[in-house]
């Protein structure tokens, strides 16, 4: 939140093993990623995305499947894109997300014609999550 308010870095990277990343791995957001990888034929490298509506659906599903209820990462990151690479039974995923004024207030600023500032207070923050897990496709 400090970064968003203009008091911190505008790019935040979370390494594999970070508590935020581990929690993300245990959410339906990670299931969405592995589903897309499998649906695309388990290619060795690729990319994908999860939009705002699907992220909201994942959050609602997590409400009933995790003890933390609404305290889950996809509530905080919403829509995201990702790149992945599979090698030797390991899946490496990098998730990219931008926190903006618009996304922070449930997309209402855009409805009222308020632009997202790109720097300073309420400026866009770029989040990057690095995930390393066993390959869901085998290998």
PyMOL commands that set and color helices and strands:
alter all, ss='L'
color gray80, all
select helices_A, chain A and resi 19-25+28-39+52-65+73-77+101-104+108-111
alter helices_A, ss='H'
color red, helices_A
select strands_A, chain A and resi 11-14+45-50+80-87+90-99+125-134
alter strands_A, ss='S'
color yellow, strands_A
deselect
rebuild
show_as cartoon
